[in-house]
Amino acid sequence: VQLQASGGGLVQAGGSLRLSCAASGRTFNDYTMGWFRQAPGKEREFVAAINWSGSNTYTYYSQSPKGRFTISRALFQNTVYLQMNSLKPEDAAVYYCAARTPPIAPLNRAPYYEYDYWGQGTQVTVSS
């Protein structure tokens, strides 16, 4: 299982970015996919997670980005997105995508050590 995160960059406060996580190695219907972030000197923290079963999709967000970030998946593709709007300087971090199986049910903000697979991280910088 390999995860490839991309889409990070430098953006002004109030701007938007969309992160992508391309997964390969197998189908991910029985996985939870999550996004985490880690700022310098801080612990890796949960941002958002997504499960899907058939046509049903379930999402869960950390309180901080709730209402500003949206996690989604591309149908029939092993790709998960994190749309980040109204970015703030405190959102700056390295963002990681992660996967775990079996899926977390009910979906919640499981900590990073409960995930099995990790992408390499993509840097998000927000200027004030």
Secondary structure, DSSP 8 states (H G I E B T S, - for coil): -EEEEE--EEEETT--EEEEEEEESS--TT-EEEEEEE-TTS--EEEEEEEEETTEEEEEE-TTTBTTEEEEE-TTSSEEEEEE-S--GGG-EEEEEEEESS--SS-----GGG--EE---EEEEEE-
